[in-house]
Amino acid sequence: MSRKQGKSPRVMGSAPTGLTPIVSLTPHAGHAQDDLLQLKRIERGLKLLTVPMPYLAGLAAALRFSLDDRIPTMGVFASGRMIANPRFAAKLKDDELIFVLAHELLHLALRTHDRARGSHHLEFNYAHDYIINDILRHELGFTTVPAGGLDMPGAREKGAEEIVLEMRRNAENMKSKTQVFDGQETTVGRALGKGSGKGEPGHGNAEAGDVLDEKRERELFPDDAANQQANAEKMREAAERSLALAKAIGAIKGMRGMGDGGQSQLVTALRGLYRTPWQIVLQRWLESVAPGERTFNRPSRRPVESSDVVLPGRRRQGWILNVVLDTSGSMNDEIPRALGAIADFCDTVAVDQVRLLQCDTGVTADDLVAPMDLARYQITGYGGSDLSPAMIRLSEDAQVRAVAIITDGEIAFPAEAMPYDVLWVLPPGASSAFQPPCGRVVRMEQG
């Protein structure tokens, strides 16, 4: 892999307001004609890919594009900056270029950057590469993945975490490349690092992937560091609109969470604009599942508007609230906030202890903690996200009557209903596609 350190990008793109123009040109001496040719091809490719995939039009319009010698192939940042090595772009046929551009846009649409946070970054990058390439092969009518991209037939019907586990189990039997879309052929195990062949993520080559992180962007583009976070937030909003449109028109068929029901999902999202504040919903759910009858012998401590009104409280029995934590990487920033909110309400309904189960693809912790300690509870992010082991463990406990599950919805869970009440607590920005077969879903609000 050849990289030229310290060299500035030759041609920069601008943030357009529509699909035209996609890029603005700032020619560099000695490369002006070549750069102009490649950027014209890229501009045309971004327009053409929106014909079979119109749901990507908003993301394509919001891109800022650069040709840059400092990366080996092509990649995208969460801020919406896409960069490509001009020599790599020149090697691609026009239809292959459209495929690769669409691949990068789908990384934004599927929130790969957020979901990989806290896990082994390159491993999760590869998992989404398999899914995206399988989607595009069917959407664009390719028989093989261009430029030697990662290929797993049927990957679009699997979850990323499921593919991560498969990569860990069969790392030395799955083919890969030393870098995305190019490089020497190798195995997934060698590409990800020594640990991958033993069921654990290795370190691998941090520059081999095409999902480029915030630190790398600051290194390559220090002058734009101040706007990085704001741009990333705008792209998250554009990605959510893109995914909602894809569901509404029935696109990306076959992918988990993208099948029938797209229209009703969109209606539900619109109704959600007028929802009751999530904290109130959470408190009402806790009260509805709390054991013990109402009694004036123990007045409620909830504040009321009139001082001469007394509400009945619960007969104190000292019960345990069960909480399951989705410990996938994208949840790291949201869990403390959700746990703190649950802790605020525990005393109201006489919760003495909280049974807290951490779960990735297995139960990694099963602790009893005091409600006051929830907001300071430490967790660790992992690559996998299958909450079935924790939910099944709780189903085997006859004392469990209710479970609050904190997750971003990008999970696997049991197909059958559990013998207890379930409240799914989703953080802001979680996919609107999450609609479990049982239980109630409450979404946390920004702020």
C-alpha positions as CSV (number, residue, x, y, z in Angstrom):
1,M,0.0,0.0,0.0
2,S,1.5,3.3,-1.1
3,R,0.7,6.5,0.7
4,K,2.2,10.0,0.3
5,Q,2.4,11.5,3.8
6,G,1.8,15.2,4.4
7,K,0.5,16.0,0.9
8,S,-2.6,18.1,0.7
9,P,-5.5,17.0,-1.4
10,R,-5.2,18.2,-5.0
11,V,-8.9,18.9,-5.6
12,M,-11.5,19.8,-3.1
13,G,-15.2,19.6,-3.3
14,S,-17.8,22.0,-1.8
15,A,-21.0,21.3,0.1
16,P,-23.7,21.8,-2.6
17,T,-27.3,22.7,-2.0
18,G,-28.5,20.3,-4.8
19,L,-27.2,17.6,-7.0
20,T,-25.5,20.1,-9.3
21,P,-22.7,20.9,-8.9
22,I,-21.5,18.0,-6.9
23,V,-17.9,19.3,-6.8
24,S,-16.0,22.5,-7.4
25,L,-12.6,22.4,-9.0
26,T,-9.3,23.9,-7.8
27,P,-6.8,22.5,-10.2
28,H,-3.2,21.8,-9.1
29,A,-0.3,22.4,-11.4
30,G,0.7,19.2,-13.3
31,H,-2.5,17.4,-12.4
32,A,-5.3,19.7,-13.6
33,Q,-6.5,17.7,-16.6
34,D,-6.4,14.3,-14.9
35,D,-8.1,15.7,-11.8
36,L,-10.8,17.4,-13.9
37,L,-11.5,14.2,-15.8
38,Q,-11.9,12.1,-12.6
39,L,-14.0,14.7,-10.8
40,K,-16.3,14.9,-13.9
41,R,-16.7,11.1,-13.8
42,I,-17.4,11.2,-10.1
43,E,-19.9,14.0,-10.4
44,R,-21.7,12.1,-13.2
45,G,-21.5,8.8,-11.2
46,L,-23.1,10.4,-8.1
47,K,-26.0,11.7,-10.3
48,L,-26.5,8.4,-12.1
49,L,-26.6,6.3,-8.9
50,T,-29.6,8.2,-7.7
51,V,-31.7,6.9,-10.6
52,P,-31.8,3.3,-9.3
53,M,-31.4,4.5,-5.7
54,P,-33.3,7.8,-5.3
55,Y,-33.2,7.5,-1.5
56,L,-29.5,8.3,-1.7
57,A,-30.0,11.6,-3.5
58,G,-30.0,13.7,-0.3
59,L,-26.8,12.2,0.9
60,A,-25.2,12.6,-2.5
61,A,-26.1,16.3,-2.5
62,A,-24.7,16.9,0.9
63,L,-21.3,15.4,0.2
64,R,-18.0,17.3,0.2
65,F,-15.6,15.5,-2.1
66,S,-11.8,15.5,-2.4
67,L,-9.2,13.7,-4.5
68,D,-6.4,12.8,-2.1
69,D,-3.2,10.9,-2.5
70,R,-3.1,10.2,1.2
71,I,-5.6,7.3,1.1
72,P,-5.1,4.1,-1.0
73,T,-8.6,3.8,-2.5
74,M,-11.8,5.6,-1.4
75,G,-13.3,6.3,2.0
76,V,-15.9,8.4,3.8
77,F,-16.0,10.3,7.1
78,A,-19.1,10.7,9.4
79,S,-19.0,14.4,8.6
80,G,-20.0,13.7,5.0
81,R,-16.5,14.2,3.5
82,M,-15.7,11.6,0.9
83,I,-12.2,11.2,-0.4
84,A,-10.7,9.1,-3.2
85,N,-7.2,8.3,-4.5
86,P,-7.3,9.7,-8.1
87,R,-5.2,6.7,-9.4
88,F,-7.7,4.3,-7.8
89,A,-10.7,6.2,-9.3
90,A,-9.0,6.1,-12.7
91,K,-8.8,2.3,-12.6
92,L,-12.5,1.9,-12.2
93,K,-14.9,1.5,-15.2
94,D,-17.8,3.9,-15.1
95,D,-20.3,1.3,-13.8
96,E,-17.8,0.2,-11.2
97,L,-17.3,3.8,-10.1
98,I,-21.0,4.1,-9.5
99,F,-21.0,0.9,-7.4
100,V,-18.1,2.2,-5.2
101,L,-19.7,5.6,-4.8
102,A,-23.0,4.1,-3.8
103,H,-21.1,1.8,-1.4
104,E,-19.7,4.8,0.5
105,L,-23.1,6.5,0.6
106,L,-24.6,3.4,2.1
107,H,-22.0,3.5,4.9
108,L,-23.5,6.9,5.8
109,A,-27.1,5.7,5.4
110,L,-26.5,2.7,7.6
111,R,-24.6,4.7,10.3
112,T,-21.5,2.5,10.2
113,H,-19.4,5.2,11.9
114,D,-21.8,5.4,14.9
115,R,-22.4,1.6,15.2
116,A,-18.7,0.8,15.0
117,R,-17.9,3.2,17.9
118,G,-16.5,1.3,20.9
119,S,-16.0,-1.9,19.0
120,H,-13.2,-3.2,16.8
121,H,-13.6,-0.5,14.1
122,L,-12.1,-2.4,11.1
123,E,-14.0,-5.5,11.9
124,F,-17.4,-3.7,11.9
125,N,-16.3,-1.9,8.8
126,Y,-15.8,-5.2,7.0
127,A,-19.2,-6.6,8.3
128,H,-21.0,-3.6,6.8
129,D,-18.9,-4.0,3.6
130,Y,-20.3,-7.5,3.1
131,I,-23.9,-6.3,3.7
132,I,-23.6,-3.2,1.4
133,N,-21.8,-5.1,-1.4
134,D,-24.6,-7.7,-1.4
135,I,-27.2,-5.0,-1.5
136,L,-25.6,-3.2,-4.4
137,R,-24.9,-6.4,-6.4
138,H,-28.7,-6.9,-6.4
139,E,-29.8,-3.3,-6.7
140,L,-27.3,-2.5,-9.6
141,G,-27.4,-5.9,-11.3
142,F,-23.7,-6.9,-10.8
143,T,-22.8,-10.6,-10.9
144,T,-19.6,-9.9,-8.9
145,V,-18.4,-7.2,-6.6
146,P,-16.2,-4.6,-8.4
147,A,-12.6,-3.9,-7.5
148,G,-12.3,-7.1,-5.5
149,G,-14.6,-5.9,-2.8
150,L,-15.6,-8.2,0.1
151,D,-18.3,-10.6,-1.1
152,M,-20.7,-12.7,1.0
153,P,-23.9,-13.8,-0.9
154,G,-26.9,-13.3,1.3
155,A,-25.2,-10.9,3.7
156,R,-27.9,-8.3,3.2
157,E,-30.3,-10.6,5.0
158,K,-28.0,-10.8,8.1
159,G,-27.2,-8.3,10.9
160,A,-23.8,-6.8,11.1
161,E,-23.2,-8.4,14.5
162,E,-24.1,-11.8,13.1
163,I,-21.5,-11.3,10.4
164,V,-18.9,-10.2,13.0
165,L,-19.4,-13.5,14.8
166,E,-19.0,-15.4,11.6
167,M,-15.8,-13.6,10.8
168,R,-14.4,-14.4,14.2
169,R,-15.3,-18.1,13.9
170,N,-14.1,-18.5,10.3
171,A,-11.5,-15.8,10.1
172,E,-8.8,-18.0,8.4
173,N,-11.3,-19.5,5.9
174,M,-12.8,-16.2,4.6
175,K,-11.0,-14.3,1.9
176,S,-10.2,-10.6,2.3
177,K,-7.8,-8.0,1.0
178,T,-5.1,-6.1,2.6
179,Q,-7.1,-2.9,2.0
180,V,-10.7,-2.2,0.9
181,F,-11.4,-2.6,-2.8
182,D,-7.7,-3.2,-3.6
183,G,-4.5,-4.7,-2.2
184,Q,-3.3,-8.3,-1.9
185,E,-5.6,-11.2,-1.3
186,T,-5.4,-12.6,2.2
187,T,-7.8,-13.9,4.9
188,V,-10.1,-12.0,7.2
189,G,-8.0,-13.2,10.1
190,R,-4.7,-11.8,8.8
191,A,-6.4,-8.6,7.7
192,L,-7.9,-8.0,11.1
193,G,-4.9,-9.1,13.1
194,K,-3.7,-12.2,15.0
195,G,-6.6,-12.2,17.6
196,S,-9.3,-12.7,15.0
197,G,-8.6,-16.3,14.5
198,K,-9.2,-17.0,18.2
199,G,-12.7,-15.5,18.5
200,E,-11.5,-12.1,19.6
201,P,-11.0,-9.0,17.5
202,G,-7.4,-8.2,16.6
203,H,-6.0,-4.8,15.7
204,G,-5.3,-5.2,12.0
205,N,-4.4,-2.3,9.8
206,A,-6.3,0.8,10.9
207,E,-5.9,2.3,7.4
208,A,-7.3,-0.7,5.5
209,G,-11.0,0.3,5.9
210,D,-13.1,2.8,4.1
211,V,-15.0,4.0,7.1
212,L,-12.7,6.7,8.2
213,D,-12.8,8.0,11.8
214,E,-12.8,11.5,13.4
215,K,-9.2,11.4,14.4
216,R,-8.1,10.6,10.9
217,E,-10.1,13.5,9.5
218,R,-8.6,15.9,12.0
219,E,-5.2,14.8,11.0
220,L,-5.8,15.1,7.3
221,F,-8.0,18.3,7.4
222,P,-7.0,20.2,10.6
223,D,-8.5,23.5,9.3
224,D,-12.0,22.0,9.3
225,A,-11.8,20.4,12.8
226,A,-14.0,23.0,14.4
227,N,-16.9,22.1,12.0
228,Q,-16.5,18.4,12.2
229,Q,-19.1,17.6,14.8
230,A,-21.7,19.9,13.4
231,N,-21.3,18.5,9.9
232,A,-21.5,14.9,11.3
233,E,-24.8,15.8,13.0
234,K,-26.2,17.1,9.7
235,M,-25.2,14.0,7.9
236,R,-26.9,11.8,10.6
237,E,-30.1,13.7,9.9
238,A,-29.7,13.3,6.2
239,A,-29.0,9.6,6.7
240,E,-32.2,9.1,8.7
241,R,-34.2,10.8,6.0
242,S,-32.5,8.6,3.4
243,L,-33.3,5.4,5.3
244,A,-36.9,6.5,5.9
245,L,-37.3,7.2,2.2
246,A,-35.8,3.8,1.3
247,K,-38.3,2.0,3.6
248,A,-41.2,4.1,2.3
249,I,-40.5,3.1,-1.3
250,G,-39.7,-0.5,-0.5
251,A,-36.0,-0.2,-1.5
252,I,-33.1,-2.3,-0.2
253,K,-35.3,-5.4,-0.3
254,G,-34.1,-8.4,1.7
255,M,-32.1,-6.4,4.2
256,R,-33.0,-7.1,7.8
257,G,-35.5,-4.4,8.9
258,M,-36.2,-3.3,5.4
259,G,-38.9,-5.7,4.3
260,D,-42.7,-5.3,4.3
261,G,-44.2,-2.7,6.6
262,G,-42.2,0.3,5.3
263,Q,-45.3,2.4,4.9
264,S,-46.7,1.8,8.4
265,Q,-43.2,2.5,9.8
266,L,-43.3,6.0,8.2
267,V,-46.7,6.7,9.6
268,T,-45.6,5.7,13.1
269,A,-42.6,8.0,12.8
270,L,-44.8,11.0,12.0
271,R,-47.2,10.2,14.8
272,G,-44.1,10.1,17.1
273,L,-43.7,13.9,16.6
274,Y,-46.6,14.3,19.1
275,R,-45.6,11.7,21.6
276,T,-45.8,12.1,25.4
277,P,-42.3,12.9,26.8
278,W,-40.4,9.7,27.2
279,Q,-39.7,10.2,30.9
280,I,-43.4,10.2,31.6
281,V,-44.0,7.1,29.6
282,L,-41.1,5.4,31.4
283,Q,-42.6,6.3,34.8
284,R,-46.0,5.1,33.9
285,W,-44.6,1.8,32.7
286,L,-42.6,1.4,35.9
287,E,-45.7,2.1,38.0
288,S,-47.8,-0.3,35.9
289,V,-45.4,-3.2,36.5
290,A,-44.6,-2.5,40.1
291,P,-45.8,-5.1,42.6
292,G,-48.0,-4.1,45.5
293,E,-51.4,-2.4,45.7
294,R,-52.0,1.3,46.1
295,T,-52.5,2.5,49.7
296,F,-52.8,5.8,51.5
297,N,-50.8,4.3,54.4
298,R,-47.8,5.2,52.3
299,P,-48.6,8.4,50.4
300,S,-47.0,8.9,47.0
301,R,-44.0,11.2,47.0
302,R,-44.8,12.5,43.5
303,P,-45.3,16.3,43.4
304,V,-48.9,17.5,42.8
305,E,-50.2,20.9,41.9
306,S,-52.3,21.4,45.0
307,S,-50.9,21.0,48.5
308,D,-54.1,19.6,49.9
309,V,-54.2,16.6,47.5
310,V,-52.6,13.3,48.6
311,L,-52.0,10.5,46.2
312,P,-51.9,6.9,47.2
313,G,-48.5,5.2,47.2
314,R,-47.5,1.6,46.7
315,R,-47.4,-0.8,49.6
316,R,-43.7,-1.2,50.0
317,Q,-42.5,-4.7,49.1
318,G,-39.0,-3.9,48.1
319,W,-38.8,-5.2,44.5
320,I,-36.1,-5.7,41.9
321,L,-36.2,-4.0,38.5
322,N,-34.5,-6.0,35.7
323,V,-32.6,-4.0,33.1
324,V,-30.8,-5.4,30.1
325,L,-28.0,-3.3,28.5
326,D,-27.2,-3.6,24.9
327,T,-23.4,-3.1,25.0
328,S,-22.7,-2.6,21.3
329,G,-20.3,0.2,20.6
330,S,-22.8,2.7,19.4
331,M,-24.6,2.6,22.8
332,N,-21.7,3.7,24.9
333,D,-22.6,7.4,25.0
334,E,-26.3,6.8,25.6
335,I,-26.4,4.2,28.3
336,P,-25.4,6.4,31.3
337,R,-28.2,8.9,30.4
338,A,-30.9,6.2,30.2
339,L,-29.7,4.5,33.4
340,G,-29.7,7.8,35.2
341,A,-33.3,8.4,34.2
342,I,-34.4,5.0,35.3
343,A,-32.7,5.6,38.6
344,D,-34.6,8.9,39.1
345,F,-37.9,6.9,38.9
346,C,-36.9,3.9,40.9
347,D,-37.6,5.4,44.3
348,T,-41.1,6.5,43.2
349,V,-42.2,2.9,42.7
350,A,-40.2,1.4,45.6
351,V,-37.4,-0.3,43.6
352,D,-34.7,-1.4,46.2
353,Q,-32.3,-2.9,43.7
354,V,-31.7,-3.1,40.0
355,R,-30.6,-6.4,38.4
356,L,-28.4,-5.2,35.5
357,L,-27.5,-7.6,32.7
358,Q,-24.9,-6.6,30.2
359,C,-25.1,-8.4,26.9
360,D,-23.3,-8.5,23.6
361,T,-23.6,-12.0,22.2
362,G,-23.7,-13.5,25.6
363,V,-24.3,-12.3,29.2
364,T,-21.1,-10.6,30.2
365,A,-22.3,-9.2,33.6
366,D,-25.3,-10.0,35.8
367,D,-25.2,-7.6,38.8
368,L,-27.4,-6.3,41.6
369,V,-26.9,-2.6,42.1
370,A,-28.6,0.2,44.1
371,P,-30.6,2.6,42.0
372,M,-28.5,5.5,43.1
373,D,-25.4,3.8,41.6
374,L,-26.9,3.4,38.1
375,A,-25.8,6.7,36.7
376,R,-22.2,5.9,37.6
377,Y,-22.3,2.3,36.3
378,Q,-19.4,1.5,33.9
379,I,-19.8,-0.6,30.8
380,T,-17.7,-1.9,28.0
381,G,-18.6,-1.8,24.3
382,Y,-18.3,-4.9,22.2
383,G,-18.8,-5.8,18.5
384,G,-21.7,-8.2,18.8
385,S,-25.3,-7.4,19.7
386,D,-27.6,-10.3,20.3
387,L,-29.8,-9.8,23.4
388,S,-31.3,-13.2,23.3
389,P,-29.0,-14.8,26.0
390,A,-30.0,-12.1,28.5
391,M,-33.7,-12.2,27.7
392,I,-33.8,-16.0,27.8
393,R,-31.9,-16.1,31.1
394,L,-34.5,-13.7,32.6
395,S,-37.4,-15.8,31.2
396,E,-36.1,-18.8,33.3
397,D,-36.5,-16.8,36.5
398,A,-40.1,-17.1,37.7
399,Q,-39.6,-14.0,39.9
400,V,-39.1,-11.7,36.8
401,R,-42.2,-9.7,36.0
402,A,-40.9,-6.8,34.0
403,V,-37.7,-6.0,32.1
404,A,-36.4,-2.6,30.7
405,I,-34.1,-3.1,27.7
406,I,-31.8,-0.2,26.7
407,T,-30.7,-0.6,23.1
408,D,-30.3,1.2,19.8
409,G,-32.5,-1.4,18.1
410,E,-29.7,-2.8,15.9
411,I,-29.9,-6.1,17.6
412,A,-31.1,-9.7,17.5
413,F,-33.6,-11.0,20.0
414,P,-35.8,-14.1,20.6
415,A,-38.6,-14.7,18.1
416,E,-41.0,-15.8,20.7
417,A,-42.6,-13.5,23.3
418,M,-41.1,-13.5,26.8
419,P,-43.1,-14.3,29.9
420,Y,-42.7,-10.8,31.3
421,D,-43.5,-7.2,30.4
422,V,-40.9,-5.5,28.2
423,L,-40.1,-1.8,27.8
424,W,-37.6,-1.1,25.0
425,V,-35.7,2.2,25.7
426,L,-34.1,3.6,22.6
427,P,-31.7,6.6,22.5
428,P,-32.1,9.7,20.3
429,G,-31.1,9.0,16.7
430,A,-31.9,5.3,16.9
431,S,-33.4,3.8,13.7
432,S,-37.1,4.2,13.3
433,A,-37.2,0.7,11.7
434,F,-37.1,-1.0,15.1
435,Q,-40.4,-2.6,15.8
436,P,-40.2,-5.7,18.1
437,P,-43.0,-8.3,18.2
438,C,-43.8,-7.7,21.8
439,G,-43.4,-5.0,24.5
440,R,-43.6,-1.2,24.3
441,V,-41.0,1.1,22.7
442,V,-40.1,4.4,24.1
443,R,-37.6,6.8,22.5
444,M,-35.5,9.2,24.5
445,E,-35.5,12.8,23.3
446,Q,-32.6,15.1,22.6
447,G,-31.6,17.5,25.3
